[in-house]
Amino acid sequence: MSSPHWKGQSRVLKVCHWCAKKQEPGKKPFQACGKCKEVIYCSRECQVASWPLHKAPCKISSDAKTAAADPAAATAVANFKKWHSSHLPPLRQAAICALDLGHKPTVLDDNLLFIDIKLKFGHKDLPPNRRYEPVGGFSMTMAEVREVFGNMGVGTILDSFKDVNDHMRKKGGLGVVAVMLRAHDIVDIVKIILPSRASTKAAQEVDDWGKDWLEKLRLAVEID
């Protein structure tokens, strides 16, 4: 039996991992990265341009998939990735509010949001985007993440954030916020693109989840 695909954001949303072009129905499907198969590209040019930033997470994902010899475990990870890739807007809002990025944008460079996720009771009877729920979370500095999870190879991914943030800021965005999700005894660091500094501030001011961000997130993923 072939192993399940671990689909990243671009594969779940069917958009190019580099330029965010939407895959059109009925047209030739975008090509997946040949190594990790988690992301897709609309062209060879986008894949080449993306490689310097994709190289580190690609290797970690490929190594992790190789290590997951148990088919059941590999399927669980694939389902988990599909779940969180289906809920990027509420995860983005949770990170903005929990880290107070609307008022303290520089916090982005040295902090991330950690969230514990668990399977719901009766999850096998639920659609993929309803099988999990957030049950806990807190902010962490990058130094704390390296100290606690360093043996899981997260350092390489964290190192890649500076280049990604520099790239996004050149395009007018605030950067990319790191959200660390834990389920099935594994952690997955998700890079979520933020809008401009002004738009990030507006998003928080319009709907500031504040200290209640976890409960707000729990409710949001149920209606997203």
C-alpha positions as CSV (number, residue, x, y, z in Angstrom):
1,M,0.0,0.0,0.0
2,S,1.4,3.4,-1.0
3,S,2.0,5.9,1.8
4,P,-0.4,8.9,2.1
5,H,0.6,12.3,0.9
6,W,1.4,14.8,3.6
7,K,-0.3,17.8,2.1
8,G,0.9,21.3,3.0
9,Q,-1.1,24.5,2.7
10,S,-0.6,24.9,-1.0
11,R,-1.8,21.4,-1.9
12,V,-4.9,21.6,0.3
13,L,-5.8,25.1,-1.0
14,K,-4.6,24.3,-4.5
15,V,-2.5,27.4,-4.9
16,C,1.1,27.8,-6.1
17,H,3.5,27.7,-3.1
18,W,5.5,30.6,-4.5
19,C,3.2,33.1,-6.3
20,A,-0.2,31.9,-4.8
21,K,-1.8,31.5,-8.2
22,K,-5.0,29.5,-7.9
23,Q,-5.2,26.2,-9.8
24,E,-8.0,26.4,-12.3
25,P,-10.6,23.5,-12.5
26,G,-10.2,21.4,-15.6
27,K,-6.7,22.7,-16.3
28,K,-3.5,20.7,-15.9
29,P,-2.8,20.2,-12.2
30,F,0.1,22.0,-10.6
31,Q,3.2,20.0,-10.1
32,A,4.1,18.9,-6.6
33,C,7.6,19.1,-5.1
34,G,9.3,15.9,-6.2
35,K,10.9,15.4,-2.8
36,C,8.5,16.2,0.0
37,K,5.3,16.3,-2.2
38,E,3.7,18.7,0.3
39,V,3.7,21.8,-1.9
40,I,2.7,22.5,-5.5
41,Y,3.9,25.0,-8.1
42,C,2.3,26.5,-11.2
43,S,5.6,26.5,-13.1
44,R,9.2,25.4,-13.1
45,E,10.2,29.1,-12.6
46,C,8.2,29.4,-9.4
47,Q,9.7,26.1,-8.1
48,V,13.2,27.3,-8.8
49,A,12.5,30.7,-7.2
50,S,11.0,29.0,-4.1
51,W,13.8,26.5,-3.5
52,P,16.2,28.6,-1.4
53,L,13.3,29.1,1.2
54,H,11.7,25.7,0.7
55,K,14.9,23.6,0.9
56,A,15.1,23.4,4.8
57,P,11.5,22.5,5.5
58,C,11.4,20.1,2.5
59,K,14.3,18.1,3.9
60,I,12.8,17.9,7.4
61,S,9.4,16.8,6.0
62,S,11.0,14.2,3.8
63,D,13.1,12.8,6.6
64,A,10.1,12.7,8.9
65,K,8.0,10.9,6.4
66,T,10.8,8.3,5.9
67,A,11.0,7.8,9.6
68,A,7.2,7.3,9.9
69,A,7.4,3.6,8.9
70,D,4.0,2.8,10.5
71,P,1.3,3.3,7.8
72,A,-1.3,4.2,10.5
73,A,1.0,6.9,12.0
74,A,1.7,8.3,8.5
75,T,-2.0,8.5,7.8
76,A,-2.6,10.2,11.1
77,V,0.0,12.9,10.3
78,A,-1.5,13.4,6.8
79,N,-4.9,13.9,8.3
80,F,-3.5,16.3,10.9
81,K,-1.8,18.4,8.2
82,K,-5.0,18.5,6.1
83,W,-6.9,19.7,9.2
84,H,-4.7,22.6,10.0
85,S,-4.2,23.6,6.4
86,S,-8.0,23.9,6.2
87,H,-8.1,26.5,9.0
88,L,-5.5,29.1,8.2
89,P,-7.7,32.2,8.7
90,P,-8.6,31.4,12.3
91,L,-5.1,30.2,13.1
92,R,-3.8,33.5,11.7
93,Q,-6.2,35.5,13.8
94,A,-5.3,33.5,16.9
95,A,-1.6,34.2,16.3
96,I,-2.1,37.9,15.7
97,C,-4.1,38.3,18.9
98,A,-2.2,36.0,21.1
99,L,1.1,37.6,20.2
100,D,-0.4,41.1,20.0
101,L,1.1,41.6,16.6
102,G,-1.2,44.5,15.7
103,H,0.4,46.6,18.4
104,K,3.8,44.9,18.7
105,P,4.8,43.8,15.2
106,T,8.5,43.3,16.1
107,V,7.4,40.4,18.4
108,L,7.1,38.4,15.2
109,D,10.9,38.0,14.8
110,D,11.5,36.1,18.1
111,N,8.2,34.5,19.1
112,L,5.7,31.9,18.0
113,L,2.4,30.5,19.1
114,F,2.3,26.9,20.4
115,I,-1.0,25.1,20.3
116,D,-1.9,21.6,21.6
117,I,-4.4,19.8,19.3
118,K,-6.3,16.6,20.0
119,L,-8.6,14.3,18.2
120,K,-12.3,14.6,19.0
121,F,-14.4,11.7,20.4
122,G,-15.9,9.9,17.4
123,H,-13.5,11.6,15.0
124,K,-13.6,8.7,12.5
125,D,-17.2,9.7,11.7
126,L,-16.4,13.3,11.2
127,P,-15.2,15.1,8.0
128,P,-11.4,15.8,7.9
129,N,-11.8,19.5,8.8
130,R,-13.8,18.7,12.0
131,R,-11.7,15.9,13.5
132,Y,-9.5,17.9,15.7
133,E,-9.9,20.7,18.3
134,P,-7.4,23.0,20.1
135,V,-7.1,22.3,23.8
136,G,-4.3,24.4,25.0
137,G,-1.6,26.9,24.0
138,F,0.8,29.7,24.9
139,S,3.4,31.9,23.3
140,M,7.1,30.8,23.2
141,T,10.3,32.6,22.3
142,M,12.4,31.0,19.6
143,A,15.1,30.3,22.2
144,E,12.6,28.4,24.3
145,V,11.5,26.4,21.3
146,R,15.1,25.5,20.4
147,E,15.7,24.4,24.0
148,V,12.6,22.3,24.4
149,F,12.2,20.9,20.9
150,G,15.8,21.0,19.6
151,N,16.1,17.3,19.4
152,M,13.2,17.2,16.9
153,G,15.1,19.2,14.3
154,V,13.1,22.4,14.6
155,G,16.2,24.6,14.6
156,T,16.6,24.4,10.8
157,I,13.0,25.5,10.2
158,L,13.4,28.4,12.7
159,D,16.5,29.5,10.9
160,S,14.6,29.7,7.6
161,F,12.1,32.2,9.0
162,K,14.5,35.2,8.7
163,D,14.8,34.8,5.0
164,V,11.1,34.2,4.6
165,N,10.3,37.3,6.6
166,D,12.7,39.4,4.6
167,H,11.1,38.1,1.4
168,M,7.6,38.9,2.5
169,R,8.5,42.3,3.8
170,K,9.9,43.2,0.4
171,K,6.5,42.4,-1.0
172,G,4.8,44.7,1.5
173,G,3.7,42.2,4.1
174,L,4.4,42.1,7.8
175,G,6.1,38.7,7.5
176,V,5.3,35.2,8.3
177,V,4.1,34.1,11.8
178,A,5.1,30.7,13.1
179,V,2.4,28.5,14.7
180,M,3.6,25.3,16.3
181,L,0.9,22.6,16.5
182,R,1.3,19.4,18.4
183,A,-0.8,16.3,17.9
184,H,0.0,12.5,17.7
185,D,3.2,13.1,19.7
186,I,4.6,15.2,16.8
187,V,4.9,18.9,16.2
188,D,4.4,20.7,13.0
189,I,5.6,24.3,12.5
190,V,3.2,26.1,10.2
191,K,4.2,29.3,8.4
192,I,1.2,31.6,8.1
193,I,1.5,34.7,5.8
194,L,0.5,38.0,7.4
195,P,-0.9,41.0,5.5
196,S,0.7,44.5,5.7
197,R,1.4,46.0,9.1
198,A,-1.6,48.2,8.8
199,S,-3.9,45.4,7.8
200,T,-2.6,43.2,10.7
201,K,-3.4,46.0,13.1
202,A,-6.8,46.4,11.6
203,A,-7.5,42.7,11.9
204,Q,-6.8,42.7,15.6
205,E,-8.7,45.9,16.3
206,V,-11.8,44.7,14.5
207,D,-11.9,41.4,16.3
208,D,-9.4,41.2,19.2
209,W,-9.5,37.7,20.8
210,G,-7.1,38.9,23.5
211,K,-6.6,36.4,26.4
212,D,-9.6,34.4,25.2
213,W,-7.8,33.5,21.9
214,L,-7.9,29.7,22.6
215,E,-11.7,29.6,23.2
216,K,-12.3,31.9,20.2
217,L,-10.1,29.6,18.1
218,R,-11.9,26.5,19.2
219,L,-15.2,28.1,18.2
220,A,-13.8,29.5,14.9
221,V,-12.5,26.2,13.6
222,E,-16.0,24.7,14.1
223,I,-17.6,27.2,11.7
224,D,-14.7,27.8,9.3
